[in-house]
């Protein structure tokens, strides 16, 4: 089953991103957030990849918690830059052995000090290659499926293997390291050809950015769903940090409103309203759902969904 068509209590498919806790003391708060997000039956909750040596570390802890304690599909982020085939294969096998069947394959950012355009940063040079590796390792891990035959103890019917869902990143306004204007679309086509089943966009701040990108991608031959990634920005500091990380242009209207609003609660309401309006606009334009970057806080993203009319406004979070 596709991870964006999982049954949901919302009017449209929604999903969330969280990150692993930075300390052991933070697990309880994150697990409470996951429980609250799970109440709206999202299609999936993705977990960013946290440093853990050759293992999934805290990311795997969170993914297995979602798998055990909720009915929500956990989606594991994987990055490949700087990894050998052996290291990446071992990590994929670890996630598969834990029951994870959905992934977000990312190239990742080069380490500080890497020369511009440097590609000799590991055996895997692109997200498309990582998509292929995930599919190959999963095929080796579960080459076929066995279904018990009722009434015949010990007998099984052999069927086709369960396919993994592999999401990839998309960049509505182009990748900051693109060498030519359409390279980000060519890269998305390569990821699709490698076996990707879903794309999730980098942040954008205007609905036309997403809708125009989807139009260009479809014209180029991209057929997989392209899910808009949206983050409620509730402070000038967070906006500056997001712009530093993504290279996006400053959204002038939001930046000005956040700067002049004197109270934290007022800034929060501004960010929620802006994200809700953006969500409504892309859905009206045909988006297949909404993916919200939660920053490990359920209140803001759930308030955004209520403001957008995606979940009932009477559904308040419990104290």
C-alpha positions, 0 to 999 in steps of 0.5 A: 500500500502506498504511504500516501494512501493510508486511511486517515481521519483527516479530509486529505492525507497528512504526514509529519517529520520529526527528528530523534531526541538529542538526549536520553531525557528528551525521549518522553516528550518526543513520544508524547508528540508522536502519540498526539500526531498519531491521533489524526491517523497520518499516512506516515511519520518520518524520522530524520537520520541522527548520528549513530556510527554504523547503526541507526542509533536514536533514529532507529529507536524512534522508528521502532517506537512508532512501529510498536506503539502506533498504527502509523507507518514509520519512514526512515531518512537515509543519507548516502554522501560519505558512505561506502556501499558496505556502510549503507548496506549495513544500515539499510539491513538494520532498518529492514530487520527492525521492520521498517519498510518505508524510506526517504533516500537523500544524498545529503550535504557535503561535509564542511571543507569539501570543494564545490562540485566534489563528488568523491565523498563516498561510493554513492554519489546520488540519491538515485543510487541510494534508491537502487541500493535500498531496493536491492538490499530489500530484495535480498532481505525478503526475496519472496513472501510466504502466506500460510495455507489454512488447514495445512499445517506447515504449508505456505503459498509463495508470493511476490515480495513486499515492495518497499516505499522509497520517497525522495526529495524535490526542490520547487525552486531548484537545488542550491547546488544545481549546475543548470536550471533544470538539473533538479527536475532531471535528478527527480526523473533519475530518482523515479527511474531508480524506483522512487515511489514518492517525492517530498518537497523542500520548503517553499513559501508561495503556492505558485512555487510548488504548483509551477514546479509540479507542472514542469515536472509532469511535462518532463515525465515525472509521474510519482506523487509530489507531496508539498513539504510545509513548515509553520514558521513562528519566529524570525530566528527560525525563519533566518535559520531555515533560509540559511539551510535551504537557500530559499528567498526571504518571504517578504510578507511573512518576514515583515509580519514576524519582525513587527509582531511584539509577542511570541503568541502573536508570532505563533498565530501568524506562522500558523495562519501563513502555513494554513493558507499555503496548505489550502492553496496547494491542495486547491491546486491539486496537491496529493496531501500535506507533509508538515515539518513538526520540529518535534512539537505537535501543537503547532502542526495540529493547529495548522491543520485545524486552521486549514480545515484539514482536521476538525476545529473542535478536535483540541489536544488533550492537556 
